[in-house]
Amino acid sequence: MTPHDTRNANARGTARIITEVLAPWVIVLTLPLAVAWAATRSLASTLGWGLIVSLTSSIIPMGVIVWGAKTGRWDSHHVRNRAGRLVPFIALIVSSGLGLALLLVLGAPWMLIALDVAMLVSLFATGAITAKWKISMHSAVAAGAVVILALVFGPLWWIAASAVVAISWSRVELGDHTAAQVAVGVAVGAVVGGTVFIAML
Protein backbone atom coordinates (compact mmCIF):
# COMPACT_ATOMS: atom_id res chain seq x y z
CA MET A 1 0.00 0.00 0.00
CA THR A 2 1.37 3.38 -1.02
CA PRO A 3 1.44 6.41 1.33
CA HIS A 4 -1.39 7.87 -0.77
CA ASP A 5 -3.48 4.72 -0.30
CA THR A 6 -2.77 4.78 3.44
CA ARG A 7 -3.90 8.40 3.70
CA ASN A 8 -7.07 7.57 1.78
CA ALA A 9 -7.79 4.57 4.01
CA ASN A 10 -7.19 6.65 7.14
CA ALA A 11 -9.47 9.41 5.85
CA ARG A 12 -12.26 6.96 5.10
CA GLY A 13 -11.84 5.32 8.49
CA THR A 14 -12.10 8.69 10.20
CA ALA A 15 -15.11 9.58 8.06
CA ARG A 16 -16.90 6.37 9.05
CA ILE A 17 -16.35 7.09 12.75
CA ILE A 18 -17.65 10.65 12.42
CA THR A 19 -20.64 9.47 10.42
CA GLU A 20 -21.61 7.03 13.16
CA VAL A 21 -20.84 9.23 16.18
CA LEU A 22 -22.69 12.23 14.74
CA ALA A 23 -25.48 10.27 13.07
CA PRO A 24 -28.93 11.93 13.16
CA TRP A 25 -30.34 9.41 15.60
CA VAL A 26 -27.50 10.08 18.07
CA ILE A 27 -28.00 13.85 17.89
CA VAL A 28 -31.78 13.54 18.22
CA LEU A 29 -31.29 11.18 21.15
CA THR A 30 -29.23 13.70 23.12
CA LEU A 31 -30.56 17.12 22.01
CA PRO A 32 -33.96 16.79 23.77
CA LEU A 33 -32.19 15.95 27.03
CA ALA A 34 -30.09 19.11 26.75
CA VAL A 35 -33.13 21.28 25.99
CA ALA A 36 -35.15 19.63 28.76
CA TRP A 37 -32.36 20.44 31.20
CA ALA A 38 -32.31 24.08 30.07
CA ALA A 39 -36.08 24.26 30.52
CA THR A 40 -36.33 22.57 33.92
CA ARG A 41 -32.90 22.43 35.62
CA SER A 42 -34.16 19.22 37.20
CA LEU A 43 -32.59 15.83 36.55
CA ALA A 44 -35.87 13.98 37.00
CA SER A 45 -37.76 16.34 34.68
CA THR A 46 -34.92 16.27 32.17
CA LEU A 47 -35.07 12.51 31.97
CA GLY A 48 -38.86 12.38 31.98
CA TRP A 49 -39.56 14.99 29.31
CA GLY A 50 -36.37 14.53 27.31
CA LEU A 51 -36.77 10.79 26.99
CA ILE A 52 -40.26 11.17 25.53
CA VAL A 53 -38.77 13.07 22.60
CA SER A 54 -35.66 10.88 22.43
CA LEU A 55 -37.77 7.72 22.37
CA THR A 56 -40.30 8.85 19.78
CA SER A 57 -37.97 10.87 17.53
CA SER A 58 -34.83 8.73 17.72
CA ILE A 59 -35.01 5.28 19.32
CA ILE A 60 -38.27 4.00 17.79
CA PRO A 61 -37.56 5.34 14.27
CA MET A 62 -34.00 3.99 14.42
CA GLY A 63 -35.40 0.61 15.42
CA VAL A 64 -37.52 0.65 12.26
CA ILE A 65 -34.50 1.62 10.16
CA VAL A 66 -32.28 -1.10 11.62
CA TRP A 67 -35.05 -3.67 11.13
CA GLY A 68 -35.41 -2.60 7.48
CA ALA A 69 -31.66 -2.79 6.91
CA LYS A 70 -31.42 -6.27 8.45
CA THR A 71 -34.33 -7.55 6.36
CA GLY A 72 -32.91 -6.06 3.16
CA ARG A 73 -35.61 -3.44 2.65
CA TRP A 74 -32.92 -0.76 2.25
CA ASP A 75 -29.15 -0.77 1.91
CA SER A 76 -28.02 0.10 5.45
CA HIS A 77 -29.01 1.92 8.62
CA HIS A 78 -27.98 5.14 6.86
CA VAL A 79 -30.51 4.45 4.06
CA ARG A 80 -28.16 5.65 1.32
CA ASN A 81 -30.68 4.80 -1.40
CA ARG A 82 -32.98 7.82 -1.77
CA ALA A 83 -35.90 5.67 -2.88
CA GLY A 84 -35.65 3.66 0.32
CA ARG A 85 -36.18 6.68 2.55
CA LEU A 86 -39.98 6.81 2.24
CA VAL A 87 -40.84 4.20 4.88
CA PRO A 88 -38.30 5.50 7.44
CA PHE A 89 -39.63 9.03 6.91
CA ILE A 90 -43.21 7.91 7.47
CA ALA A 91 -42.21 5.96 10.59
CA LEU A 92 -40.33 8.99 11.91
CA ILE A 93 -43.22 11.37 11.24
CA VAL A 94 -45.79 9.09 12.89
CA SER A 95 -43.60 8.36 15.91
CA SER A 96 -42.55 12.00 16.34
CA GLY A 97 -46.14 13.13 15.99
CA LEU A 98 -47.09 10.75 18.80
CA GLY A 99 -44.31 12.19 20.94
CA LEU A 100 -45.49 15.74 20.30
CA ALA A 101 -49.04 14.76 21.25
CA LEU A 102 -47.77 13.28 24.51
CA LEU A 103 -45.83 16.46 25.32
CA LEU A 104 -48.91 18.59 24.73
CA VAL A 105 -51.28 16.35 26.69
CA LEU A 106 -48.91 15.94 29.62
CA GLY A 107 -48.05 19.62 29.83
CA ALA A 108 -44.37 19.54 28.90
CA PRO A 109 -42.21 22.69 29.14
CA TRP A 110 -42.88 24.91 26.15
CA MET A 111 -39.22 24.96 25.12
CA LEU A 112 -39.30 21.20 24.61
CA ILE A 113 -42.53 21.44 22.62
CA ALA A 114 -40.87 24.11 20.47
CA LEU A 115 -37.94 21.76 19.88
CA ASP A 116 -40.21 18.89 18.85
CA VAL A 117 -42.18 21.10 16.47
CA ALA A 118 -38.94 22.47 14.97
CA MET A 119 -37.66 18.94 14.39
CA LEU A 120 -40.95 17.86 12.80
CA VAL A 121 -41.10 20.85 10.46
CA SER A 122 -37.45 20.27 9.51
CA LEU A 123 -38.31 16.64 8.82
CA PHE A 124 -41.11 17.64 6.49
CA ALA A 125 -38.83 20.11 4.71
CA THR A 126 -35.98 17.64 4.21
CA GLY A 127 -38.46 14.91 3.30
CA ALA A 128 -39.97 17.05 0.57
CA ILE A 129 -36.52 17.71 -0.86
CA THR A 130 -35.29 14.13 -0.59
CA ALA A 131 -38.31 12.96 -2.58
CA LYS A 132 -36.62 14.56 -5.59
CA TRP A 133 -33.00 14.98 -4.54
CA LYS A 134 -30.76 13.28 -1.97
CA ILE A 135 -30.25 15.99 0.64
CA SER A 136 -27.93 15.08 3.52
CA MET A 137 -29.94 14.30 6.65
CA HIS A 138 -26.71 14.06 8.66
CA SER A 139 -25.79 17.65 7.82
CA ALA A 140 -29.33 18.97 8.24
CA VAL A 141 -29.81 17.47 11.69
CA ALA A 142 -26.36 18.52 12.90
CA ALA A 143 -26.80 22.11 11.69
CA GLY A 144 -30.25 22.44 13.20
CA ALA A 145 -28.97 21.08 16.52
CA VAL A 146 -26.09 23.57 16.66
CA VAL A 147 -28.41 26.52 16.00
CA ILE A 148 -30.83 25.39 18.70
CA LEU A 149 -28.05 24.76 21.22
CA ALA A 150 -26.63 28.22 20.57
CA LEU A 151 -30.06 29.77 21.05
CA VAL A 152 -30.69 27.86 24.27
CA PHE A 153 -27.27 27.91 25.94
CA GLY A 154 -25.58 30.94 24.40
CA PRO A 155 -23.21 31.93 21.57
CA LEU A 156 -20.32 29.82 22.86
CA TRP A 157 -22.14 26.85 21.39
CA TRP A 158 -21.46 28.16 17.87
CA ILE A 159 -18.12 26.43 18.33
CA ALA A 160 -20.06 23.21 17.74
CA ALA A 161 -20.40 24.30 14.11
CA SER A 162 -17.05 22.53 13.67
CA ALA A 163 -18.97 19.28 14.18
CA VAL A 164 -21.26 20.24 11.29
CA VAL A 165 -18.21 20.75 9.08
CA ALA A 166 -16.83 17.38 10.19
CA ILE A 167 -20.03 15.44 9.52
CA SER A 168 -20.49 17.15 6.16
CA TRP A 169 -16.93 16.28 5.17
CA SER A 170 -17.45 12.67 6.25
CA ARG A 171 -20.55 12.24 4.07
CA VAL A 172 -18.71 13.52 1.01
CA GLU A 173 -15.56 11.53 1.80
CA LEU A 174 -17.58 8.31 2.00
CA GLY A 175 -19.26 9.06 -1.31
CA ASP A 176 -22.74 9.12 0.20
CA HIS A 177 -23.37 12.76 -0.73
CA THR A 178 -22.02 15.52 -2.93
CA ALA A 179 -20.77 18.83 -1.58
CA ALA A 180 -23.99 20.44 -2.82
CA GLN A 181 -26.14 17.93 -0.96
CA VAL A 182 -24.42 18.52 2.37
CA ALA A 183 -24.43 22.30 1.84
CA VAL A 184 -28.17 22.33 1.22
CA GLY A 185 -28.63 20.03 4.21
CA VAL A 186 -26.78 22.50 6.44
CA ALA A 187 -28.80 25.44 5.11
CA VAL A 188 -32.18 23.73 5.48
CA GLY A 189 -31.42 22.33 8.93
CA ALA A 190 -30.11 25.64 10.28
CA VAL A 191 -32.69 27.95 8.71
CA VAL A 192 -35.82 25.83 9.10
CA GLY A 193 -35.02 24.34 12.48
CA GLY A 194 -33.71 27.58 13.93
CA THR A 195 -36.51 29.75 12.56
CA VAL A 196 -39.30 27.48 13.78
CA PHE A 197 -37.69 27.12 17.21
CA ILE A 198 -37.34 30.89 17.64
CA ALA A 199 -40.88 31.50 16.37
CA MET A 200 -42.27 29.03 18.90
CA LEU A 201 -40.59 30.61 21.92
N, C-alpha and C positions, 0 to 999 in steps of 0.2 A: 504494500500500500504506500502510495506516494504521500509526501507532506500535504499536498493539496487534498487528496482523498481523506486523509486523517482529519484535516480541518473541516471538510464537508460533513464527515461522520459526526464529529464533535458538535457542529452547529445543529445538525438534525437531532442529535440526542438531547441537546439543550432545549431545542424547540419543542420536542415531545414532552419534556418535563413541564415547561411553562404552560403548554396547552392543557395538560391535565390539572396542574395546580391552580390555574386561573380559569378553569372551565366554567361556563355559565352556571351550572348547578351548584358548584362550590361557592361562587359569589352570592348567588341567591339564597344559599343555605345560611350564610353568615351575615349578610347585610341586614335582614330583618332583626336579628339579635342586637346589632349595633344601634339601629334606629329605636328599637324598643327600650334599650338602655337609656338613650338620650331622652326619651319621652317620659320614662318612669323613675329612673335612678334606683330601681329596686331589682334585685337579682331574681326574685320569685316572679315578678311581673314581666321582666325581660324574657325569662324562659317561657312563661305561659303564653304571652302574646306573640313573641318572636317565633316560637316553634309552630304556631298555627300557620304563619306565613311560610316558614321554612318547609314545613311538611307538605302544604298544598301547592306551593310554587316551585319546590325543588325536589324533595324526596320522592313523592308520588309520581310526578312526571318522569323523573330519572328512572324510576323503577319500570315504567312503561317502555322507555327508550332502551334500557338494558335488555328487557324481555324481548323486544322486537329485534335487537341486534343478535341475541342468542338464537332466536328462531329463524333468522335469515330474512326478516321482513325489510331490513335496511342494512347498509354496509357495516356500520359500527355504532358505538354509543355517541359518536360525534355527528352521525347522520350526514355524511359528506355528500350523498346523492340528494340534490335539491328536490327531486320528485318524491323522495321518501320522507320529506319533512311534514307532510300534511297530517298524518295521524298523530305524531308527537305534538304538533301545534294544537290540534283539537284537544288532546288529552291535557295539555298544559292550560289551555283556556278554560276548560271545564273545571279542572281541579283548582286553579287559581280563583275562578269565579266563586267556587264553593268556599274557599278560604276567606274571600272578601265578604261574603254573606255572613260567615261566622263572626268576623270582626265587627260588623255592623250590628248584628243581633246581640252580641255579648258586650257591646259598649267599649270597644278597644280605644286606646288613645288615638286622637285624630291624626297625629303624625304617622302612625303606623298604617292607618287607613289610606292616607295620602300616598305613602310608599307603595302599597298594594295596587292602588289605582294607577299610579305612574308606571309600575311594571306591566300591568295589564294593557294600558294604552300603547306602551312601547312594543309589547308583544304583537298587538294588532298591526302596528305600523311596520314592524320588521316582517311579519307574516305576509302582509300585502305585497311587500317588495320581493320577498323570497319566492312568491308564487310565479314571478316572472324572471327573477334574477337572483343569484346566490349571494345575498348579503351576508357578512360575517356576524353571526350571533355572538361569538366570543368577544369581538371588539365592541359590539353594541352594548352588551350587558356590562362589560368592564367600564366603558365610558360613562354610562348612566350611573353606575355605582359610585364612581369617583365624584361626579357632580353632586350627587345626593349627599355623600359623606362630607364634602366641602361645605355644603349648605347647612348641614346639621351640626358639624363639629368645628367648623372654622376653616379659613383659607390655608392653613398649614397642610390640610389634606390634599391640596392640589399637587403636592409632591407625588401622590399616588398615581398621577397621570403617567409616570414612568412605567407603571405596570401595564397601562393601556398600550403604550408603545411596544413593550415586550411581548404582550399577547398578540398584537397585530403582526409584529415581525414573525412570530412563531407560526402563525397561520399561513403566511406567505412562504416562509422557509420550507414548510412541510408540503407545499403545493396544494393546500386545500382551498386557498383563496388567492385572488389577485390583489395588488396594492389598492386598486380602485374599490374592490369589495370590502376591504377592511376600513378604508377611509370613509366610505359611506356608512358603514356600521358604526364607526366612532361618532360621526356627525348625527346620525339618527338617534343613537342611544343617549348622547349628551343633550341634544336639543329637545327631543320629545320627552325623555324621562325627566330632565331637569325642569322644563317648562311646566309640565303637568304637576310635578311635586310642588313647585313654588306656588302655582295657581291654587292648589288645594289647601295650602297653609293659611 
